[in-house]
Amino acid sequence: GQNIDQPTEMTATEGAIVQINCTYQTSGFNGLFWYQQHAGEAPTFLSYNVLDGLEEKGRFSSFLSRSKGYSYLLLKELQMKDSASYLCAVRAPRQSNYQLIWGAGTKLIIKP
Amino acid sequence: DGGITQSPKYLFRKEGQNVTLSCEQNLNHDAMYWYRQDPGQGLRLIYYSQIVNDFQKGDIAEGYSVSREKKESFPLTVTSAQKNPTAFYLCASSGVVNEQFFGPGTRLTVL
C-alpha cells in the first residue's frame, strides 16, 4: 500500500527553527517534494529531493533518507508569513506515470 | 506571464446539476491533473492526462468526467453522480519529470 505520514499540527515561535517530518511507505520511489499551502490557496513548490542528503534553499532546507523512508523540512528564522500547511509528496516511478502521492499536510502555527 | 488559470474561483451548485470547472495553462506542459482537497486532508487525484486526447482515472474518479482536446485545456465536469461534491478543486500541470504547478483552485459548494 501507499502511506505517507506527517504530524497534523505544529506550533513554533517567530525567529526560531522548526523541523517537519515526513515518513513514507510506497511501492516505488522517484523523488520527494515539499509544498507550502496557505489557507484557501494553491500549494506552491518548495523543494525536491531524489538523492540522500540535505538540500538547502535560503531559510528552508529539506533532507532525505531513502533507506529509512524519511524526509524532513527545516525552516529557520521563522516569520509570521510561514504560518501555512506543509505538504509532503512522493513521486511514483515511470511505470506509474510519475504520479504524486500526497501526505495530509502539517499545519504550522507561528506565534509572536 | 506563464501560469495556470482556473475559473470560477467560487461555484455554487444545486443538487442534481452538472457543473464544469475550467483549467487552462500556457506553460506548454504535456501533463495536467485534477485534485480534490477536503478540510484536513491531502490532495486526492481525480483524473490526469499525459497527452492530448488521452486521460486516466485517478483514485476518486467516480462522479467526475474530463476531456483533453487541446494541450492548454483540461476541464473537469462534476456530475450529479458525485454524491459529496463540496470541496476545493485544484488543477495542476507539469513537464514529464518536473514539479507540478497549481492553479488558484475552485471552491465548489452544493446547496
Chai-1 contact restraints between the chains, C-beta under 6 A:
chainA,res_idxA,chainB,res_idxB,connection_type,confidence,min_distance_angstrom,max_distance_angstrom,comment,restraint_id
A,A42,B,L90,contact,1.0,0.0,6.0,A-B,restraint_1
A,A42,B,F102,contact,1.0,0.0,6.0,A-B,restraint_2
A,A42,B,P104,contact,1.0,0.0,6.0,A-B,restraint_3
A,A42,B,G105,contact,1.0,0.0,6.0,A-B,restraint_4
A,P43,B,F102,contact,1.0,0.0,6.0,A-B,restraint_5
A,F45,B,E99,contact,1.0,0.0,6.0,A-B,restraint_6
A,W102,B,G42,contact,1.0,0.0,6.0,A-B,restraint_7
A,W102,B,L43,contact,1.0,0.0,6.0,A-B,restraint_8
A,G103,B,G42,contact,1.0,0.0,6.0,A-B,restraint_9
A,A104,B,Q41,contact,1.0,0.0,6.0,A-B,restraint_10
A,A104,B,G42,contact,1.0,0.0,6.0,A-B,restraint_11
A,G105,B,G42,contact,1.0,0.0,6.0,A-B,restraint_12
